[in-house]
Amino acid sequence: MVNNLKTIARRAGMTGRELAQHRNVVPETVSRHMTGRVKMSMADAVEYAGILNCSPEEILFDPRTVPLFGYCDENHIVSALSAADGNQLVTFSITTVPEVAAIIKKNGSNAWNNGTIYIIPMSPVKEKHVSIQTYNRLSVMRNEAGAIYFGLVFPEPGGTFTVSHPLRPGHVEQGVELQWATPVLLQTYQNEMLGVEIIDG
């Protein structure tokens, strides 16, 4: 079975022999796993993931690749690609982020975006810091008063932030003290078509 072990090891700057030393196995075992000659178990993937600082899923499964349809401008006018643009692809994998969580929008059953799901990484939340990936990007943040909300973050001198609210045009806060801020990785709208389920534990 083909997997991503060789690619991820190369990205981490580690050879198969070094991986074998970390796992206390012979290099041939790692080589067979890299080439897919021997099927890798979940336990193997978990061990490799611990060494390579990634998730087991990232090792076992290929990221999703979809064709690029086109680009849109600031007014959301779409320019579709033509044959002259060639075959362009977009590759993504949510499993490259170790721990993520979801926020579900509830704003009335008749609203066009009701049920939108936003996926966010949890490390800035748990470690209580403002991720630099939030700068001028849609993010979720918590201020010192305890309010949690969406916005765009801009750093200020002295450790405070300017927060712009893209869903409320013209609404900008300055001198905001934040406990944490984490970027929105992706959002989904047509959850039923994507096979998304909400499970009550």
N, C-alpha and C positions, 0 to 999 in steps of 0.2 A: 504494500500500500504506500502510495506517495505521501510524503509529509514535508514539513517545512524545517526540519531539524538542521539540515546543512546550511540553509540560508540564514537562520536565526543565529547559529553558532558563528558564522562568518561575520554577521552584523555585530556580534559581541566581541569579535576579535579572538575567538577561541578555536583551536584546531580539534579535530576528532580525537587525537591522542591526549590532549589536555582534558577533554570531556571525559574520556575513559579513566584518566587518573582521578578526577573528582568523584567518579562513580565507583571506583575500585572494580572496574571490569576491564577485560582485554580490549585493545583498540578495534579488533575485528567486530566486536559486538556493536560498537558505536557506528562503524562503517556500514554494517548490515542494516542498522536502523536508518541511517542517512539515505541509503539507496533504496530502502523499502524491500530488500530481499528477505528480511525478517520483520514480521508484523510487530509494531510497538504496542505494548499494553498501556493502559491508563496510568498504571504505577510507574512505568518507564517515563512517560510524558511528564508526570508530576515531578520526578527526580530531575529530569533535564530542565524543566521550567524553574525549579529552585536554583539551579546552577546558573542559568542564562537570564534570570530576572525577567521572566515573561510568564504568560499563562499556559497551562497544558493545552488549552483549545487552540492557541496561536500556533503551537507545534503540530497539532494533529490535523487541523483543518485549514484549507486555503481561504484567504480573504475573498470576499465577494467582488466580482468584477462586472461592471455594467457599462454599456456604451454611452458616450457623451452625446446628448441630443443637441445641446446648444448652450448659449450664454444669455443672461439677461442683464439689463442696465438698471440704473437707479430707479426707473419708473416701472420696473418689472416687465419691460417689453423684451420678448425672446427673439434672438437671432439664431435660427437653426443652422447647424453645420451643413455644408454642402460636400459633394464628392471631392471637391478640390481641397477641402480641409483634411482629408485623409480619415483614417479610422482611429478615433481617440477614445480612450477608456478611462473610467474612474474605478479605482480599487479602494475598498475600505474594509476594516474589520474592527468591530467594537471590542473584540477580545484582546486587542492590544493594550487596553486600559484595564489595570488589575481589578478595580472595584468601581462599579457604577450603580446609580440609582435612578429612579424615574419620578417625574412630577406630572400629574395629569391635570389638564385644564378643565374646570367645571364652570361654565358660564351660561348655562341654559341650553336645553335640548335643541332649540331652534337656531342657535348661533352656529355660523359656518365652521368655526374652529373648536367647537365644544368637543372635548375628548382628546385634544392634541396631547401627545406624550413627549416630554422633554427628557432627554437622557443627560445626566451630569456625572462627572467623576467625583468620588467621595473623599479623596485624600485631602483636598484643601479644607473640607468641612471638618474632618476628624482632627487634622493637624492645626486647625484654626489659623490659616494664613490666606492672603490674597494671592491667587495664582497670577503670574504675569500673562498667562494665556487669556485672562479676562480683559486685558487692555484693549479698548475699542472693539470688543466682541460681545455678542449677547451672552449674558451671564446671570447667575443667581447669586445673591449676596445676603449677608446678615449684618445689619448695622449694630452699633453699641446699644441701641434701645431694644434690640431683639427682633425687629421687623425683618422678615425675609421677603425679598422681591427681585424682579428681573430688572436689568439695566445694562448700560455700557459703562465700564470703569476706566477712569483716566487718573493716573497718579499725580499727586501734588507734592511740592516740597514739604518736608516735615511729617510725612507718613499719613496724611489724610488723602481723600480722593474726591474727584468730581464724578458724579453719577448722572448720566443722561438716560432718560426714559424713552426708548424708541416708540413705545406704544402710546405715549402721551406727548405728542410733538411740542417742543418748546419748554418742556418741564426738565429743568436741570438743577441739581443740588451741588453745592460746593462745600468743601471743608468737612466731608463726611468721614466719620471714623467707622471702619468696617472690622468686624470680627473675622470674617472670611468671605471669599468670593471664589466661585468655581465656574468654569465655562460650560455653556450648553454645547454638547458634542453633536447632537442631532435631534430633530423633532419629527414626529410622524403624524399624519392626518388621517389617512384611510386605514385605520388599524385592523378592521375586519379583513380587508384585502391582503394585508401583510401577515395575517394569521396571528396577530397579537392577542394574547389573553391576559385578563386581569384575574389573579387568583387570590381569593381570601384564604389566608393561612389559618 
